[in-house]
Amino acid sequence: MRAAAKAQPNIALIKYWGKRDSERNLPAVGSISITLADLQTTMCVEFDDALSSDTLTVNGASSDAMLARVSRCLDSVAGDSRARAAVVSESNFPIAAGLASSASAFAALVVAADAAASTGNSRDQLASLAGQASGSAARSLFGGYVELENAGDDIRLSQLCTADDWPLAVVVAITASGPKAVSSTVAMETSRETSPFYDRWIAQQDADLDEARSAIADTDITRLGAVAEHNCLKMHSVMWGSRPPMVFWNGTTLACMEAVRDLQAAGTPVFFTIDAGPQLKAICEPSDAGAVREALERVDGVEQVTVTGLGGGARVVADD
Ligand code: DP6
């Protein structure tokens, strides 16, 4: 009744922002992401009849804030009448800071819970259950380039190509490592309820998905970069236009964006994306990753720069 699983965060190039059904946590738009290799979350789940309630430990400290969400996710995998569980989560990167830690956490959680309870769900079913816990987590069940589509009253995941098919590098610039002020869940609802740009955002998403899918099929980084930056800046415009406005960037985020623009002007094929946090992710060819890293390290205020390749989906690992 015990199993461990590992998953990596994914970074959306065409973003999920908005829900069509908040009860079931169904996204209002499709999205396309890349799964990272070196930022990892390991989840250990142990179902134990002797426990009177679930427990959650995150990076060595007990975490009550996430416990209810974790318990609901365990119920969805192993059923309401399951034994209580001790859940231990370890991540090798800052959590809740816009690095998609909930994606790797819930992807690893559903895989570990499924193995610990021997429920035998398919990967698609596990993706759907991870998505109910956190929309972006569904994509971390798969590696490489992943598309999430709205399909009837559920989501459908597909791998567009593997990390080996097109091994791009991701250079992550950490500009502030503390937890963010507003969660994505809350920020999305505020956007839907108050932003005058929200409906246009939804209406244009399919065109961005088509362009990104075709750029990935052609392994064309310039076209992929153009549509990914456009999609990212549109998502942030929806947030800036909300009431209250939600600005996740800081001055260093903008300075990093300028550093990427300078690299582009000098002929380096690189593009940026930013999620609901102040970190900037630059995507480039592995052979340019060193130069991109140096450029971002030179930006005043950058705390840390990490380079990672692309990796595989969530999987069971030996529990030690
Ligand atoms: C900006 O998946 O964290 O990273 O479903 O409410 O848990 P919930 O939201 P979450 O939102 C991710 C938003 C994003 C874009 C993306 O990953 O597609």
Boltz pocket constraint, residues with backbone or C-beta under 6 A from the ligand:
constraints:
  - pocket:
      binder: B
      contacts: [[A, 10], [A, 11], [A, 12], [A, 14], [A, 15], [A, 16], [A, 17], [A, 25], [A, 31], [A, 100], [A, 102], [A, 131], [A, 133], [A, 134], [A, 135], [A, 136], [A, 137], [A, 184], [A, 185], [A, 186], [A, 274], [A, 275], [A, 276]]
      max_distance: 6.0
